[in-house]
Amino acid sequence: MNEANASLSLSHKWPAFLVVEGPIGVGKTTLARKLSRSFDSNLLLEGADDNPFLERFYENPRAAALPTQLHFLLQRARQLKEMKQGDMFSPVRVADFLIEKDRLFAELTLDEDELDLYEQVYSSLTLDVPKPDLVVYLQAPVEVLLKRIQKRGFAHEQMIEAAYLQRLCDAYIRFFYQYAEAPLLIVNAADIDFANNEKDYQLLLERILANRSGRHYFNPSSVIMQELE
């Protein structure tokens, strides 16, 4: 089943608002773009390249953490509110960010006073943002994430340290362990190449379409091994 056929035959099963999440380098934006093309849907991207404080954050996290977080929060909240006020007849919307995860980064990077200020802004901006119909959480080990970050070659990301990435991955695990705001599909993305391998992508797409409630886990490598046996 190619992407065009998926768009025609499966769109009626598709969640109206789908979010792809995961740590830096796991492939969430790549997957969100492919899903958006498959279903000819609106696409919301968190726009890290548009954050003027991000490079400064990686150079000196302590000095630039608060403006970096506030910029992302304002940007994401604005996108979600525009989506809610926009075309209500659009059948599908795909995003590569979950607004609640913004607090995850804030808790990692801000001191107590900064976090208190951030929480006040967060509370006022997220009162009425739409909830996703499905969240796809991509996981991969830190060593895999570092290789992918190095391979894609974004200059500001080359300063990311393994220790910071490990803390981030641990924070994601804790966050989604307690997450119950929407149906959740947790995907082992370490050995799947949904960017370049169409079979891998279709395998993941079928699993996404099959999950409309509850919490589920998907290990693509185990499915592939079963097919080879």
Secondary structure, DSSP 8 states (H G I E B T S, - for coil): --HHHHHHHSGGGS-SEEEEE-STTSSHHHHHHHHHHHTT-EEE---GGG-TTHHHHHH-HHHHHHHHHHHHHHHHHHHHHHHHHS-TT-S-EEES--TTHHHHHHHHH--HHHHHHHHHHHHHHSTT----SEEEEEE--HHHHHHHHHHHT-GGGGG--HHHHHHHHHHHHHHHHH--SS-EEEEE-SS--TTT-HHHHHHHHHHHHH--SSEEEE-HHHHHHHHH-
